[in-house]
């Protein structure tokens, strides 16, 4: 193998390493973004579950009051 072939192979290797480094950087950024989205969705889910529980408790209280009124009439 002559020197020009070695240099060409070395340049190809450098190019491939640069490409892999860029891909790794993009994947890390995407991963960071997905983790942030997951945290946001988890917070939204917790808030919705709390609202749902509050609504359920209010409905149960109304039903209990209606039953109480029904029994007194």
N, C-alpha and C positions, 0 to 999 in steps of 0.2 A: 504494500500500500504506500503510495507516495504522499508527500506532505499536503498537497491540495485536497486529496481525498480525506485525510485525517482532519484537516481544517473544516471541510464541508460537514463531516460527521459531527465534529465538535460543535459547529454552529447549529446544526439540526438539534443536537442535544440541548444546547442553551435555549433555543427557541421553544422546545418542548417543555423545558423546566419553567420558562417564563409563562407559557400558556397554562401550565398546571398551577403555578403560583397565583395567577389571575383568577383561575377557576376557583381555587381555594378561597380567595378573598371574597368573590361573589357569593359563594356558598355560605361563608361565615356571616355575611351581611344578610342574606336571605334567612338564615337560621335565627339571627338576632331579631329580625322583623317578625318572623313567625312566632317566636317566643313572646314578643310584646303583644301581638294579636291574641295569643292564647291567654295571656294575663288579663287583657281587656275583656275578652269574652267570658272568662271565669268570673270576673267582677260583675259584669252585666247579668250573668246567670244567677249569681248569689243575690243580687238586688231583686231580680224578678221572682226568685223563690221566696224572698222575704215578703214582697208585695202579695204574692199568691197566698201565703200563710195568713197575712193580715186580712185579706179579703175572705178567706175561708172562715176565720174566727168571727168576722162581722156577720157573715151569712148564718153561721151557727147561732150566734147571739140573737139575731132577728128571728130565726126559727123558734128558738126557746121562748122569746117574748110573745110570739104569735100563739104558740101552744098554751102559754100561761093565760093570755087574754081569752083564748077559746075556752079554757076550763073555767074561767070566772064568769062567763056569760051564759 
